[in-house]
Amino acid sequence: MGRLLLKYTQLFLSLNLIAKLNAVPTKPPLPSFIEIYQNHYDKLNINNSSSIYYNADSIPYSTLETLYIDQNVDYGHLTTLKEISYKLWIEALQGKISGKWKPFVNAWNIFENNMIPKDESQKGNSKYYSTTNNSINTKDSLYKELYEQYQTWSLYLPHNIIDTDNWNKYFSSKNKKRFIKNHKNNDKDSIWCSLFYPSIINSNNYLNPYLDNEITEIKQWEYISDSRYISKIIESVYRAYCWSTEQKKNKFMKPILKKIIKMSDYMLYFINSDDSLQSFDSESNEDNKNYLLSRYFSWKGSMEGKWLEKEVTTDIIGIGSQNPLIAYVLSNDKNFNSENPEFVSKWKKSYQRQIEFIRWLQSSEGAIVGVAQYPSNHNLSSKKMPSFYNLIFSKNFEVEENNLFGTQCYVFESLAELYYITKDKDIEIIITKWLDWVLSVFHLTSDRLFKIPNKLTFEGQPKDWNQKDGIKNHKNDKLNVIVEDYNNSIGVAASLSKILLLIGKKNNNEDYLTLGRDILERIEISSKDSQGYSVTETFYQYRRFNKKLPIPEGFKGMYGRSSKINDKSTFISIRPYYKKDKDWKIINTFLNKGTTIPTFKYHRFWEQCEILLAQGLYSQYYTKHFPKPKCCKPYVCDAAMKLGYRCCDSCEIKFIDENIKYGYENGEWCGIPDECYEPPILCRHSTRFGFPCCNTCELQYIDDFGNWGFENDNWCGISPNICDPFYTEKNKKCEEVEGYDCCEGCTIETEEDGIKWGYENRNWCVIPYTCKV
């Protein structure tokens, strides 16, 4: 009777507790990645012209900050094709998530209206082509095919950069077509020697000191386009079409689809045929050609129609301009096929060549290194260098950012998307080898950040490409990659996360999924601020503000806002308005007083978008996927790594030398991971949201952040140090000996069987691992 009463009393108390709690919640009240994504999207305020990331016409800036110089812009509130391409991409993903596609249409209109020069901005083309001599151009047979199809001599390609807010004051307030062109004295000059002038020159008010103004015609125009970000724009339209079709909402896509096919036809100008850099064929029946995409294509002409020039800007071809996914879509998806079958055939051949090219340059470790070049423009005979069709290998790796790890991620994201669609075995070979290398050089650090490769270099060279060998049998045993330095770029890390998530989803690879998710969590923890995401960066190059420009002796003219420019001008002297910027005081003190090199936190638009896309991708692909709880293996043992040792897979110490702890695994010495002996990190995934750590290990829920329990009427975070065998092993202070505790001090009294003993409080104890011996 007593037991029955006790049982009912317990049941009553349990029911009363549940009623009080209004039932135990099914999950902790934490933001999931879809909520994080939506909050981030709202913060960017994509459709609101009052957003701090956009101007009044909803055009995104390069950075939120104004005082900003990188390799492409001399001011943070300029806009390049890169930012516009990311705007389209995030609106495509938002359409998939929300089912609303008007923002994507608006983004397309902003792109087309602001980045593509219209007929009136390419005056003189029709007059030039109307002459008999120019209508028979054997070097450029492509233009005739394009004219017959679209009945216009103007090129339907976007220009690369605009002065979004008319910072340089070249344009009237009514002129919204603010195309500008970056001019350098030579190809080796950096942004610090660059001058920005309007793309359309109507008068001699702004003479360019880098041009021969005596022979330069005053009334002319010049544009340059970037194949990397045109590809990204086509990719975003492709995704928008696929996702809106799945939702049966694709009627709005018809006019956009028509225009993107037109743009892809004009994009064939990036496929040059020979070393002249001005040979553009419409046909695709020459098997000895490379059919690869060049990075930049320029076209310029006289407004009077006296002359017209079109060319790819360099004889170097690298991986940074290749996008196999786009070549595949344009040649295999009938909805994206050109009306001209020759154009479709050319894209099909380009797709095959791009895959081969990437494999040709894949090092023995897996990274892609080196570039290709036309042989007649090289200082060595083509017979002495490995060849790829009508190209030869070149060591000019740094040209067009081909030596950056971020460029690798750009290309492999395209390959990952392509593999997700096709699961092609050749692509799998390339991606698997690359990811194996990435996992060996990308490190999750013990401070909840990461170390990611930045600049790469290489030793050796590839073998000649033999088409008969194919992807599988081509191996470059004598081509090796070297990581020159590391950084903590959140944009590149987010790009890598997307690749891992795509391949992890396709192949059910939980390791890729775990790492991809962990990268996003670390960005969320370490880099989020009130305006988005950023990290502290040191800008050594800002010492160049006083750098003298290579202006010819005796030149005098005007630049930008009526600034004088002459042979004594410096970067800052022709940009005096920078001195009114809120951050100038930091730079000025550094330049004049020799203070510490300045650090800044920049909110680059493309990085905000990369993180947003990765968050959205995870929320869509892994909404219902809760992987088996496992601890993330530590990746860093800095001190041992500097001496050439790999990191151990466990925390068992076998030897200590100069305070560096070593283990012994698989027949070789290894460094004990730093994470093994740092102060315990309990349950940061819960405490940062205001929830306590659990006292037990009873698992109730798993989400994107970690493991959760439910205690004392509240959710709590399960501590890996207490509950995960890996961490419980690593947090042992000393060797386990039954009946004995670890010492508090480090005084050794004796040693038996490899165990060091101390004597404290009238008891024997085991000397801790952390003691120096």
Summary of the structure (lengths in Angstrom):
residues: 773
radius of gyration: 30.2
end to end distance: 65.0
largest distance: 112.3
contacts: 2424
relative contact order: 0.09
helix: 40%
strand: 17%
